[in-house]
């Protein structure tokens, strides 16, 4: 994911968690209370922000921790 010429260091791993829990996009969207389109954007990493209330609802529905969904990968260009 790019933003203003730099790569974002936060990677969304919602797709992996959904596969582990064997839950569909539509079922999770219903449980979380957001549209399939918005959940799909989160799943594919095409968002620049996520509300804590949405993250909370996703974690509740998937019975997981935020760290199971969010991963930090240092930006290699930041070291230069």
Secondary structure as UniProt FT lines:
FT   STRAND          2..3
FT   TURN            4..5
FT   STRAND          6..7
FT   STRAND          10..12
FT   HELIX           14..21
FT   HELIX           25..32
FT   HELIX           36..44
FT   HELIX           52..62
FT   HELIX           66..69
FT   STRAND          70..72
FT   HELIX           76..79
//
